[in-house]
């Protein structure tokens, strides 16, 4: 993706998010130079992968295959083995009309996906086939929407209206998109390291390759290693 397009997406996303009364944390609006000036204080932001995330999954077709995310909070996955500490994460995301976030599953992360406003959010669901890398094309899928048990056939489409949510557990294969319009999505989940906890059904990349045709207005989490030597991943 060109940096100029990433900058446009960030500005459009910020306006969309604000239209629903969701206010981003102050660090969201720091420029790259401000982040450099505050370097001594932002280790947690960098290590946890907090911040802006725009991906076309390396396919160069963001409008049809892509996702906008902002990681608001995220703990340390190493704390999961201890069972104590900041074991949770929160994100705000935008899925545009008919824009696919491709079929994937998580190994550790459990997540609530919440329609925070806009159009309907559609999710296609499958169980794992037992290999960890493939989908079961036959078995029914059981999920809970706001605590209510739902059973869908393999590959069934679950639609969430604004205010509704679904709990997805490790191994639940899912892809999603905005149905009939753009959707503001909240995510509350287990702490997650995106570099290790995502398995895609098809071999695609998680982060975009950026063509630097313009200066960044805000850094992406995938920019952190280049700019600061640490960080670079957040869950979704």
Secondary structure, 3 states (H helix, E strand, C coil): CEHHHHHHHHHHHHHHHHCCCCCCCHHHHCCHHHHHHCHHHCHHHHHHCCEEEEECCCCCCCCCECEEEEEEEECCHHHHHCCCCCCEEEEEEEECECCEEEEEEECCCCEEEEEEEEEEEEEEEEEECCCCCCEECCCCEEEEECCEEEEECCCCEEEECCCCEEEECCCCEEEEEEEEEEEEEEEEEECCCCCCCEEECCCCCCCCCCECCCCCCCCEHHHHHHHHCCCCCCCC
